[in-house]
Amino acid sequence: MEGKPRPRASVREAMAGMDRLIALSLVGQQDIAQRLGLNVTDLTCLGHVLGAADDPLTAGELAELAGLTTGAVTGVLNRLEQAGYARRQADPGDRRRVRVVADPTAAERVSAVYEPFYGRLAGLFAEYTPDEVGVLADWFTRATDLMRSSLEEIRRGSGR
């Protein structure tokens, strides 16, 4: 597959485009969460639970991934259970520990909302060569790591 010619862009233009995407994504996450009967924090946590698949997270792991306290995760889990998206399950290796398991219908319910957009994204990715997709994937991974580090600095009060 041969890539299409791409317009030149400065770092400033690329960052402005990223900022617009992030801003729209934040609004979109609120709308999606509302449609699923959740708030954005609960939706984020549900995403982590679904992503864990066959290796369920402990409540503590979920708290760390979401940047929440264990007390806040207790409230999230209460709401996810009440909405029928997840349940607590005793850890078979340590009964004192709780694992979070997605309801069997949770992925299907969430996918029903996300799938139209993800289908469009797949079409967009199809317009790029495998090498270009590799660059995009690398950029997303590295930008996520930078974001995580920056958020940790901000939370510690040392971000500039």
N, C-alpha and C positions, 0 to 999 in steps of 0.2 A: 504494500500500500504506500502510495506516495502522499506526503502531507500537502495540504493546501498552503498557498502563500499566506503568511501571517503579517499583520500590520506591525510596524515597529512601535515600541512603546518605551517610554522612560520609566525608571523605577518609580518616580512620583506618580505617573499615570497608572501604573500597575497597582500601587498602594491605594490610590483613590478608588480604583475598581474593586479592590479587595474590601475596602471600607464600606462601599455601597452594598456589596454582597453580604457582608456580616450584618449590617444594619437591617437589611431586608430579611435575613435569616432569623434575626431576633424576633422581629414582628411575626414572621411565619411560624416560629416555634410556639409563640403565644397562641396563635390561631389554631394550630394543630393540637396543642395541649387542651385547649378549651373544647375542641371538637371531640376529643377522647375523654372528656370529663376529668381532666387533670390540670395541675398547674405546671409551669415550665420546669421547676425543680423535680417534681414527681416524674415528668416525662423524661428528663435527663437520666434520672436514676433507673427508670424502666429500661431505657436504652442500654445502660450498663448491665442490667439483669439479663436482658435478651442477648446481649453480646457475649455473656459468659456461657451461654448455652448449656452444655453437658457438664460444666465445672462450676456449679453455683457459687456465687460470692458469699462470703460471710457479711454480716451487717457492718462490721468494722471495715472490711475491704470496700464495701459500697460507700461508706462514709468518706474514706480516703479518696476514692476515685471521683466522687462528686464534690469534694472539698467541703464536706459538712461535718458537724459534730455527730457523735453517736446518738445523742439525744434528738437531734434534728432528723436523723435517719429513722429513728423509731416512729416519728410522726409520718414520714414519707411511707414507711412500710404499712402503717395503719391505713393510710389512704389508698395505697395500691391494693391492699387486701380487700378493703371495702368496695373498691371499684372492680374487683375481680381480675386484676392483672398479675398479681403475684401472691405468694404465701410464704410464710416462714416454715422452715423444716429443721429439725434437730440434725446437727452434723453427726453422721454415723461414727466418725472417729473420735468425737469429743462432744458428748451430750450437753455440755455447758455452752457450746457454741451454736449459733443459729446461722443457717444458710438461707439465702433468698432464692426461691424457685419461681420461675415464670409460670403462670397459668397456661395450659396447653393452647388456649385460644388467643393468648396475648399477642403473639407475633402476627397472627393473621389479622387481628383487629387493628394493629398499628400499621401493618403493611398496606391494608386497604386505604389508609389515608396517605401514606408516603408513596405508594407505587406509581401513581400517575407521574409525579415529578421525577422519580428515579428512572422511569422509562424514558422520559425526555432527556435526562442526563446521560443515559446510556447511548441515546442517539447522538448527543453532542460529542461524547467520547469517541464514538465511531468515526467521527470526522478527523480524528488525530491518528498519527502513526503510532505503532507500539512504542517506539522510542520517545515520542512526545508524551504519551500517556505515562511512561516511566518517569519522565522529568516532572510531570504534574504530581504523580504519586509521591515522588521524593520530596518535592516542595511542600506538599500538604503535611507529610510526616515531620519534616524538619520545622516547619512553621508551627505545628502543634506543639512540638517540644519547646520551642522558643516561647510560645504563649504560656505553657505550663510553668516554665521557669520565671517568666515575668509576673505571672499571677502569684507565685510563691513569694517573690520579692515584695509585691504590693501588699500582700497579706501580712508580711513581717514588718511592713512600714519602711522598707528600704528601697522601694522602686523609684526610679527617677524618670 
